Amino acid sequence: MAETKNVSYDSIMRDLKARKYVPVYYLMGDESYYIDKVCDYIAENVLAPEERDFNQTVFFGSDVTASQVADAARRYPMMAERQVVIVKEAQNIKNTDALEKYMKQPLASTILVICHKNGKVDGRKREYVKAIQQAGILFESSKLKDYQLPAFIEGYLRQREVSIDQKSTQLIADAIGADLNRLTSELDKVLISLPANDRRVTPQVVEDQIGVSKDFNGFELKDAIVNRNIFKANQIINYFDKNPKAGSIYAFLPLLFSYFQNLMIAYYAPQRNSEEALAEWLELRSKWGAKDYMKGMRNYSGKKVMQIIGKLREIDAKSKGLDNPNTPPGELMKELIFYILH
């Protein structure tokens, strides 16, 4: 079998679409989205509809033993080239000895798909891991980091021939977060709303379809802080104080900490006046993002940035109840923004 370490979702899907199959797909990890996508594609595309009744079996880990799965995998297909055996919630199978034995001699005519969500195979079972890798693919589906969400959103829409501007991308990422099932559901809702003659996602579309204000959001708050726009920043903070569901300190602290942390790093860049060089130094996705750091260095001294980072840590601790018996989140947010801007 081919080497399976560092296998990616895209490479798996590319091979599946080319009908290049392996006997075992062990799909594990904390992000269920990619596990479901691979499993569903195999279930819906490997066998013809008329072949599935006799050649496609779905088990649930809480209702089956490893021996039963292995026995099913050893069966030969009926009037078809291959059979598909799917195990969902495989993390509930306690003893995997029978599966390990099967994987050492898998049947070429069986595609065994094991879905292990909210965790991964026990790394101490080295022989089991080795058997999986020798039999086919061991894939870990990890949660995306916040900074990876814009690229995911843009890619998801691009595949559907829809464009989106950077502000709209960030609005969606900030509002929905890294739950990819929820994120793609919201994006699908947006897609349905777009007219055939205008396939663009704009801040107005995001506000109408997802309910995120195009004027009062994390993106605009960060922009106001970058530009040291005291009036606008206070407008947004007061709006959030009156509409806590629209935004809170818990959502904005990571956003602001990330910005000022990078701003501190930007001061050490060899070429601070070049967008391309600064973007490369900060490992940004595009030079467009470097503009905010160049503005930040004009508006905040290095000493002030260090003080702001310290204040962010203090407010973060207070928001979690440390040395803070009764100050509400809204007041903490106002205290933080005042400190940053003055």
C-alpha positions in Angstrom: 0.0 0.0 0.0 1.0 3.6 -0.6 2.3 5.6 2.3 -0.7 7.1 4.2 1.0 9.6 6.6 -0.2 13.2 6.3 -2.9 12.2 3.8 -5.2 15.1 3.1 -9.0 15.4 2.6 -8.4 16.8 -0.9 -6.2 13.9 -1.9 -8.7 11.3 -0.6 -11.5 12.9 -2.5 -9.4 13.2 -5.6 -8.7 9.5 -5.6 -12.3 8.6 -4.8 -13.5 10.6 -7.7 -11.0 8.9 -9.9 -12.4 5.5 -8.6 -9.0 4.7 -7.0 -10.0 2.9 -3.8 -8.1 1.3 -0.9 -9.5 -1.6 1.3 -9.7 0.5 4.5 -10.6 4.1 5.3 -10.1 4.9 9.0 -11.5 8.4 9.4 -10.9 10.0 12.9 -10.7 13.4 14.6 -12.6 16.2 16.2 -14.0 17.8 13.0 -16.9 15.6 11.9 -17.4 17.6 8.6 -14.6 16.0 6.7 -15.3 12.5 8.1 -19.0 12.8 7.0 -18.0 14.1 3.5 -15.7 11.2 2.8 -18.1 8.6 4.3 -21.1 10.0 2.4 -19.2 10.1 -0.9 -18.2 6.5 -0.6 -21.8 5.5 0.4 -23.4 7.3 -2.5 -20.9 6.7 -5.3 -18.9 3.5 -5.0 -21.8 1.2 -5.7 -24.6 1.6 -8.2 -28.1 2.0 -6.6 -29.2 -1.5 -7.6 -26.0 -3.0 -6.0 -26.4 -1.4 -2.5 -29.2 -3.7 -1.1 -26.9 -6.7 -1.0 -23.5 -5.1 -0.9 -23.6 -2.0 1.4 -23.8 -2.5 5.2 -23.9 0.2 7.8 -23.1 -0.5 11.5 -23.1 1.7 14.6 -20.2 1.2 17.0 -22.5 1.0 20.0 -24.5 -1.9 18.5 -21.7 -4.1 17.0 -18.5 -5.8 18.0 -15.2 -5.8 16.1 -15.7 -9.4 15.3 -19.0 -8.7 13.6 -17.5 -5.9 11.5 -14.6 -8.1 10.5 -16.9 -11.0 9.5 -19.0 -8.6 7.4 -15.8 -7.3 5.7 -14.7 -10.8 4.8 -17.9 -11.6 2.8 -17.7 -11.5 -0.9 -19.9 -9.2 -2.9 -23.0 -10.4 -4.6 -23.3 -9.7 -8.3 -21.0 -6.7 -8.0 -17.3 -5.9 -8.2 -17.1 -4.9 -4.5 -19.0 -4.4 -1.3 -18.9 -1.4 1.1 -19.0 -1.8 4.9 -19.4 1.4 7.0 -19.0 1.7 10.7 -20.3 4.9 12.3 -19.5 6.0 15.9 -16.6 3.5 15.8 -15.2 5.1 18.9 -17.7 3.0 20.9 -16.1 -0.3 19.8 -14.1 -1.4 22.9 -12.0 -4.3 21.7 -10.4 -3.9 18.3 -8.4 -7.1 18.1 -10.6 -8.7 15.4 -10.4 -5.6 13.3 -6.6 -5.5 13.6 -6.4 -9.1 12.5 -8.7 -8.3 9.5 -6.6 -5.3 8.5 -3.5 -7.4 8.3 -5.2 -9.4 5.5 -8.0 -7.2 4.1 -10.2 -8.4 1.3 -9.5 -6.5 -1.9 -13.2 -6.6 -2.9 -14.3 -4.9 0.4 -14.1 -1.1 1.1 -14.3 -0.8 4.9 -15.0 2.7 6.2 -14.5 3.3 9.9 -15.8 6.7 11.3 -14.2 7.5 14.7 -15.4 10.9 15.7 -14.5 13.2 18.6 -11.1 11.7 19.1 -8.6 9.4 17.4 -7.3 5.8 17.6 -5.3 5.1 20.7 -1.7 5.8 19.9 -0.6 3.2 22.3 -2.1 0.5 20.0 0.9 0.7 17.7 0.2 -2.6 15.9 -3.4 -1.5 15.3 -2.3 1.8 13.8 0.4 0.1 11.7 -2.2 -2.4 10.4 -4.6 0.4 9.4 -1.8 2.2 7.5 -0.8 -0.9 5.8 -4.4 -1.8 4.8 -5.3 1.7 3.5 -5.8 5.2 4.7 -5.6 6.6 8.3 -7.0 10.2 8.1 -7.2 12.7 11.0 -9.9 15.4 10.6 -8.8 18.3 12.8 -10.7 21.4 13.7 -9.8 24.4 11.6 -8.0 27.3 13.4 -9.8 30.7 13.3 -7.2 32.1 10.8 -8.0 29.2 8.4 -11.7 30.0 8.2 -11.5 32.8 5.6 -9.7 30.5 3.1 -12.2 27.7 3.7 -15.2 30.1 3.1 -13.6 31.5 0.0 -12.8 28.1 -1.4 -16.3 26.7 -0.6 -17.9 29.6 -2.5 -15.4 29.5 -5.4 -16.2 25.9 -6.1 -19.8 27.0 -6.6 -18.7 29.9 -8.8 -19.6 32.6 -6.2 -17.3 35.5 -5.3 -17.0 37.1 -1.9 -15.2 40.2 -0.6 -12.7 40.1 2.3 -15.0 42.0 4.7 -17.9 39.6 4.1 -15.6 36.6 4.5 -14.4 37.9 7.9 -18.0 38.8 9.0 -19.1 35.2 8.4 -16.0 33.7 10.0 -16.4 35.8 13.1 -20.1 35.2 13.4 -20.2 31.4 12.8 -16.8 30.2 14.0 -15.1 26.9 13.3 -18.1 24.5 13.4 -17.9 23.5 9.7 -21.3 21.8 9.6 -23.0 25.0 10.8 -20.7 27.1 8.6 -21.5 25.3 5.4 -25.2 25.2 6.3 -25.1 29.0 6.6 -23.2 29.4 3.4 -25.7 27.2 1.6 -28.5 29.5 2.8 -26.6 32.4 1.4 -26.1 30.6 -1.9 -29.8 30.0 -2.3 -30.5 33.6 -1.8 -28.3 34.9 -4.6 -29.9 35.8 -7.9 -28.7 34.1 -11.0 -27.4 37.3 -12.5 -25.4 38.4 -9.4 -23.4 35.7 -7.8 -21.6 37.9 -5.2 -21.7 37.8 -1.4 -21.6 41.3 0.0 -21.8 42.6 3.6 -25.5 43.4 2.9 -26.1 39.8 1.9 -24.4 38.6 5.0 -26.5 40.9 7.2 -29.8 39.9 5.4 -29.2 36.1 5.4 -27.0 35.5 8.5 -28.1 38.3 10.7 -24.7 39.9 11.2 -24.8 43.7 11.2 -22.5 45.1 8.5 -21.9 48.2 10.6 -21.5 46.8 14.1 -19.3 43.7 14.2 -15.9 42.4 15.1 -14.4 43.4 11.7 -15.6 47.0 12.1 -14.4 47.2 15.7 -10.9 46.0 14.7 -10.9 48.5 11.8 -11.8 51.3 14.2 -9.1 50.3 16.6 -6.5 50.0 13.8 -7.3 53.5 12.6 -7.7 54.8 16.2 -11.2 56.0 15.4 -12.4 56.6 19.0 -15.9 57.7 18.0 -16.6 54.7 15.8 -15.1 52.2 18.3 -17.3 53.6 21.1 -20.4 53.4 18.9 -19.7 49.7 18.3 -19.0 49.0 21.9 -22.2 50.7 23.1 -24.1 48.8 20.4 -22.7 45.5 21.8 -23.5 46.5 25.3 -27.1 47.0 24.4 -27.2 43.9 22.1 -25.1 41.2 23.8 -26.2 38.6 21.3 -24.6 40.6 18.5 -21.1 40.4 20.0 -19.3 40.0 23.3 -15.9 40.4 24.9 -15.4 36.6 24.6 -15.5 36.8 20.8 -13.4 39.9 20.4 -10.6 39.2 22.9 -9.0 36.5 20.6 -9.4 38.8 17.6 -7.7 41.8 19.2 -5.0 39.7 20.9 -4.1 38.1 17.6 -3.9 41.6 15.9 -1.7 43.2 18.6 0.5 40.1 18.9 1.2 40.3 15.2 1.6 44.0 15.4 4.4 43.5 17.9 6.1 41.1 15.6 5.7 43.5 12.7 8.0 46.0 14.5 10.8 43.5 14.0 10.2 43.0 10.3 13.4 43.8 8.2 11.2 45.8 5.7 8.3 47.3 7.5 7.4 49.7 4.7 6.8 47.0 2.1 3.4 45.3 2.0 4.8 42.2 0.3 7.7 41.9 2.7 5.6 42.5 5.8 2.9 40.0 4.6 5.6 37.4 4.2 7.2 38.2 7.6 3.8 37.8 9.3 2.9 34.8 7.2 -0.3 36.4 6.0 -2.4 35.0 3.2 -2.1 38.1 1.1 -0.4 41.5 1.1 -3.9 43.1 1.6 -3.7 42.1 5.3 -0.4 43.9 5.8 -2.1 47.3 5.4 -3.7 47.0 8.8 -0.3 46.4 10.4 1.3 49.3 8.6 -1.5 51.5 9.9 -1.1 50.1 13.3 2.6 50.9 13.5 1.8 54.5 12.6 -0.9 54.8 15.3 0.6 52.7 18.1 4.2 52.8 19.4 6.0 49.6 20.2 5.8 50.4 23.9 2.0 51.0 23.7 1.5 47.7 21.9 3.3 45.8 24.7 1.1 47.6 27.3 -2.0 46.7 25.3 -1.0 43.0 25.1 -0.6 43.1 28.9 -4.0 44.7 29.3 -5.6 42.1 27.0 -4.2 39.4 29.3 -5.6 41.2 32.3 -9.1 41.6 30.8 -9.1 38.0 29.7 -8.4 36.8 33.2 -11.1 39.1 34.6 -13.6 37.9 32.0 -13.0 34.4 33.4 -13.6 35.6 37.0 -10.1 35.9 38.2 -9.7 38.9 40.6 -13.1 40.1 39.4 -16.0 39.5 41.7 -18.7 41.4 39.9 -17.6 43.6 36.9 -19.9 42.6 33.9 -18.4 41.7 30.5 -19.8 44.9 28.9 -17.9 47.1 31.4 -14.7 45.1 30.9 -15.0 45.6 27.2 -15.4 49.4 27.6 -12.4 49.4 30.0 -10.3 47.6 27.4 -11.2 49.8 24.4 -10.6 53.0 26.4 -7.2 51.7 27.5 -6.3 50.8 23.9 -7.4 54.1 22.4 -6.1 56.5 25.0 
